[in-house]
């Protein structure tokens, strides 16, 4: 069990550019979550996958954001036409569906995005 | 999910017990109390959860008030590695299993541990 991994760990981009982040969940986990965290705040939910199906999207996820999880394994989060307000830590978490309310979400180390 | 209230920050001395409070006066009968913590430059990690009875695990203990309107996370002997932001989160068992399942974080309590 190598845990949840995220790449890259840091990304600096210029306003208007597109960026893509990758999340590799724990291998047997069928649930995958994306969260965003700004300085001094707790993480905020963005979207959720069960296997390859995207089941829930927060209103925070504007039309510039898109997430995919092909084949129900790794996931990507793309931000198009980045804005300075997109600067944040993007966290991925995975969990097992079978645990019910006992479900524990395992978080990756996050990707820190800075938009100049 | 019901809201929780936590102090913004707390300080502790190393090797002393720490009691981190959480108020959740609007908790419903189907809400579980979960605690996560976030060490500096890391993603959050699960600490403990409970419904009505007090719970213990290798990381911490969770004491739940009889009326369930508050709870306390107890670190029995704080170490420098326990310095983190601690989040108290309510999760409704009725929502879980559907399309919901995401955690709703507040600002948490930033715990500082002094050597």
Interface residues (C-beta under 8 A of the other chain):
Chain A: X4 X31 X33 X35 X40 X41 X42 X43 X44 X45 X48 X55 X56 X58 X91 X92 X93 X95 X100 X101 X102 X103 X104 X105 X106 X107 X108 X109 X110
Chain B: X32 X41 X42 X43 X44 X45 X46 X49 X85 X87 X91 X93 X96 X97 X99 X100 X101 X102 X103 X104 X105 X106 X107 X108
